[in-house]
């Protein structure tokens, strides 16, 4: 046996020989994201599974995202990540994520300061700006424009839910963009916040919020469900499970269910959703002009959403006579609690005695409701 020939055949049948430049680029991108997750600790719970899923799907011949049903095979013959991905395509994972988020969300700051709703609404500006810009480009259908625009809500589950309904062909790049920008909030938001505010505005200390009663906390998720679902029935899966999770938490009578939803279930679904979202970023299909446009539009949407919240915060600063710190407006995007933490950090940089976290949580949780309602509205128009 010729050892040289054996080595040649082994190499020819290996992934090294099948590796293309596009897959090589995506592998390098995955390394960068892994670095940001582990070394810089940019939301590692999201970024690390996404990055590793991106790495796995770009290793040639592994076929982890192989769809056997497309070639007449049985579903169980498909790649393991493809079968997990069905939870994303069916909207099951996004809805379960919303259930878990509900059990971890404290709507107390919003109830204590209802004007936070306006900040949450203003921070959806990027959704509508991105929709207009995407339409002007002329390379996307109206349905695709709507799906791209929802990235501006900074809500990965909502982006997946809407895209799977109206533009499933764009689910991969939109999901990767939405979750990547959520994870990179500490990099994206601060420059915009500092650009749009003065040092005097950033130094503002806000009064302590009032105490919210248990009755208010229990009635709120029920009332929001009834009002939102009657207004926009299409948003029922997201709002319904979000508020069910919150009712688990606030009722105080189903501790086991609340604990399971926010810990065991949430962790399992986050792993599967993160890895499979990353696995959609395959070099052969991901590195295209259309995909790069989606990434750029997503960043535009995110920037305008942050700006919209901060600018409305400046209006509230003026109306209140300088009692509202505009930085909390940036938390109106629905990345909970990441955006609120960024407001806290930036506030303390300007004034070390500043404690904006609870004030920022009001618009932050309002943004969750706002992005879900925006998705329901777009689904009503284009679904």
N, C-alpha and C positions, 0 to 999 in steps of 0.2 A: 504493500500500500504506500502510495506517494504522500508523505506528510504535507508537502507543499500544496498538493491538490485538495487534500482534506481541509486545510486551513482556508484555502480560497473558497471552497464550497460553504464552509461554515460562515465565513464573512459575508458571502453573497446572499445567504438566507437570513442574515441577522438584521436587526433594526438599523444598525449603522449604515448599511448599504442602501436602505430604503429612505433614510432621513433626507428631507427636502429643506431648502433654505427657509421656507415659510415656517415649517415646524421648528427649525432651529431658532428662528426669531422668537416664536412663542415660548419656547423653553427658556430662553434668556429672560423674557418678560416674567415668566413664572418665578425665576430665581430672584428677580428684583422684588417681586411682591412678597416672596418668602422672607427676604431680608427685611422689608418694611414691617412685616408682621412680627418677626422674632426679635430683631435688633431694635427697631424703632417703636415696636409695640403699638402699631396703628391698627386698632380693633382686630387683634389676632383671631378672635372667635369667628369672625367673618372672613378675614383676608387669608388666613392660613389654609383652610379647606378649599377656598376658591383657587388659590395659587397652586396647591398640590393637584387639584382636579385638572387644572390647565396643563400641568406637567404630565400627568398620566395620559391625557388624551392626545398629546403630541409626541408620544413615544411610538414610533411606527410598529405596525404588525401586532400590537397588543390587543386591538379590537375591543377595547372596553366600552366603546360607544357604538358598537356594531348593532344595526337594526335588522334582525333576521326576518321579521315580518315583511319588510320591504322586498325581500327576495323569495317570498312564499314559505318561509320557515315558521316554526313555532316561536312564541314570544320568549320561552325559556332557553332558546338557543342564542338569544341576543347577548350582548356584552353585559356584565354585571352593572356597570354604571348606566347603561341605557335603560335597564329595567327600573333602576332607582329613579331615573329621570322622568318616568311616567308620573311620579308624584308631583313633579313640577308642571308638566304639560297639562295634567288634569286639574291644576289649581289646588290640589289637596294640601301640599306642603305650605303654600302661602297662607291658606286659611288656618291651618294648625299653628303656624307661626303667630298669626294674629290672636289666636286663643291664648297662647303662651304670653304674648306681649300684654294682653289684657290683665292677666294675673299679676304681672309685675308693674303695672302702671298705676300711679297715684294721681287721680284727677283732682285731688284736693287743691293744689295751687291754681288750677283753672277755675274751680268753684269759688275759691277765695277771691279771685280777681277775674271776673268774667270778661273784662276788656281784652284779656289774652286771646280771646277768640279772633279779634280783629287782626292781631299780629300773626296768628296761625293762618288766617285767610290771605293776608298780604304776602306771606312767604310762599304762596302758590303761584306768584307772578311768573316765575320761570316756566311753568307748565304752558302758559298761554303764549309767552314770547317764543319758546321753542317750537310750538305748533305753527305759529305764523312763519317763522324762519324756515322750518322744514318744508312748508308748502311753497315758499318762494324759490327754494332750490329746484323744484320741479322733478326730482328723481324719486320721490316717494308718493304713494297713494295717500288720500286723506286718512285712511285707517292706520297706515304706517306712521304718519305724522303724529296722530293722537297717541299711539303707543310710545313713540320716541319722547314726546313731550312729557309724559308722566314721570320720566326720570327726574324732572325738576322737583318732584315732591320728596325726593331723597328717601323713598320708601321701597325697598327691594321687593317685598311680598306683593305690594300693590302693583308695581311695575310688571311683575310676572303674571299676576292675575289678569290685568287688562290686556297685556300683549298676547297671552294664550287665547284670549277670546276674539280679538279683532285683527291681530297680525302675527300668527304663530310662526311664520317664516323668519321673523326677526327676534324670536325669543332669546336665542343665544347671546347675540351682541348687546341687546337691551338689558338682559339680566346681568351680564358681566359689568356693563357700564354702571348700572344702578348700584350694585353692591360694591364695586370698586370705589365709586365716588363717596358712598356712605362711609367706607372704611378710611378714606382719605380726607374726611372733614377737617381734622386738625391742621392739614396743610392748605386746604382750599379756602376755608372761611376767614381766618384771621386777617389776611391782607385786605380783603374786601371790607371787613368790619372797621379796620383802622382807616382805610381810605375815605369812608363815608361818614366818619364821626370825628368830633374834636376831642382833645384831651379832657376838656371840661365836661363834656357829655359822658365820656367813659368813666370819669371819676365819681359820677352820681351814686350815692348810697340810697337804697330803697328801704322803706319801712317794712317791718315784719308783717307777714300775711296773717289774716284772722284765722281762728280755728274753725274747721269745717265739721259739722255734726255728722254722726253716722247715718241719720235719716237721709241727709243730702247725698251722701256717698252711695247709698243703696238705691235711691230713686233715680240718680243721674244715669246709670247705664241702661235702665229700663226705659226712661224717657227718651234718651238719644236713639235707642233702637227703634222705638215706635215712630218717632218723628222722621228720622233719616230713611227708614225702609218704606214708610208710606210715601215719602217724597220721591225717593229713587229706589224702587224695588231691586234694581240690578246690583245695588251695593250691599244687599242683605248678607251674602256670605262673609264679607270682610267685617262690616260693622257688627253684624250679629254675633260672630265668634269673638271679636274684640271685646264687646260689652258683656258677653257671657263669661269670659275669663275674668273681667273686672268684677262682675257680680259674685263669682266664686270667692274672690279676694275680700270684697267688702262685706259680704253677708256674714262671714265668720262662722258659718255652720258646715262648710264642706272643706275643711282644712286639708284633708287627704287629696281631694281633687285639685285644689289650688296648688298644693306642693308638687303633685305629679305634672301638672300642666307647665309650671314655670321651671321645673328642674329636669326630671327624666325625659318627658316628652319633648320639651324644648331643645334639649341638648341633642337628642337623637335626630330630630328633624333638621336642626341647624347643620349637623354634620352631612346628612344626605343632600340637603338642598345646596349647601356650599360647594361640596365636591362636584355634584352634577352640573351646577351652574358654571363652574370653572371648566368642566369637561366639554362644554359647548364651544369653547374658544379654540377650535382646531385650526391650525395654520392655513390649511388648504381652503377653507371657507371664510375664515375670520379676517384675513388680511386682504380686504377688498376696499374699493373706494366707498362703497355704500356703508360698510361697517365703520370705516374711519370717520365718515360723516356723522354716523350715529354717536360715536365717542365724542366728537367735537360738539354736537348739538346737546348731548347730555351735560357736558361741562358748562355750556352756555346756559342751559336751563337751571343748573345748580347755582351758578353765579348770580343769575337774575332773581332766583328765589331768595337767596341770602340777602341780596341788595333790597328786594322788596320788603322783607321783614325789618331790616335796619332802617330804611327810609320811613316806614310807617312808625317805627319806634321813635324817630326824630320828631314826627308829628305829635306823638303822644307826649314826648318830652316838652315840646312847646306848649301844648294845650294844658298840661298839668303844672306848668310853671317850674319845670326843671325837676320834677319828682320821679320821672321814669327814665331809667337808663336805656338808651337806644340799643345797647348791645344785646338785650334780651330778645330783640326782634329777630336776630339771626337764628335763634332757636326755633323759630316758627316752621322750619323744615322738619319733617317728621322722623328724623333719625334720633330715636330715644335711646338712652339719654345723652348720646354723644354730642349733639349740638348744644344742649344745655351746659355740658361741661366746658365746651369751648367758650361760651359766654362768660362762665365763671372765671376761667383762666385769664381771658382778656381783661375782664373787669378788675381782677386782682393785680394785673400788671400795671394798670393805671392808678389803682388805689388799693394798697395791701389790706385795707380794712373792709374791702368790698366783699359781700357774700350774695351773689346774684343767682346761685344755683336754683333755689326754690322758685324765685321769680321767673327764671328762664324755663322752668319745667311747665309753667302754665301754657305759654305759646307752643312749647315742644309737643305736649300731648294734644293741644288743639290742632297742631299740624298733622298728627296722625289721622284725626277725624277729617280734616280738610282735604288731605290727599286722597283718602278713600272716597269722599263725596265727589271730588274732581274726577276720579276714575269712573265712578258711577255715572256721572254726567256725560263723559266721553263715550262710555259704553252705550248709553241711551241714544247718543247721536250716531254712532258708527257701528254698533253691535248688530 
